[in-house]
Every structure is written in structure tokens, then in C-alpha cells.
Amino acid sequence: MPHDDPPAYPSPEGLMQLILEWQQAFTGLMLQGQQNQFRVLAAWQKATQDTQRDWMDRWICRFGGGVPLDG
């Protein structure tokens, strides 16, 4: 059975490079997650805004005596 050489450990510079790459990957994933949360929040706010505008337009047509000014 052949004898395997022990694993080669990275130099201190190589180890620092690996740590920095891991930190960049982790930070990138965290930022992407936060961006997705903001996109969902913006979509929810847009839907809420559209619903409120529709309710207000209906109220104006019913009780205000006319067509809403914005359309």
C-alpha cells in the first residue's frame, strides 16, 4: 500500500488570502439577502399604495360626487 504524503498546509500569506476570500463570499451573500428583503418590502409597499389609491378613488366616486382627479 503506497504511503501518502501529509497534506501541504498553506503559507501564512496563502492562509490570509483564503480567509479574505471567505469573508468576501460571506459578506456578498449577506448583502444579496438584504437586497432581496428590500425588494420584497418595496413590492409590498407598492401593492399597499395601489390598494389605498383604489379605495380612495372608489370613495371619491361614491361619496365625493365625481371622478377622481388623477384619472
Secondary structure, 3 states (H helix, E strand, C coil): CCCCCCCCCCCHHHHHHHHHHHHHHHHHHHHHHHHHHHHHHHHHHHHHHHHHHHHHHHHHHHHCCCCCCCC
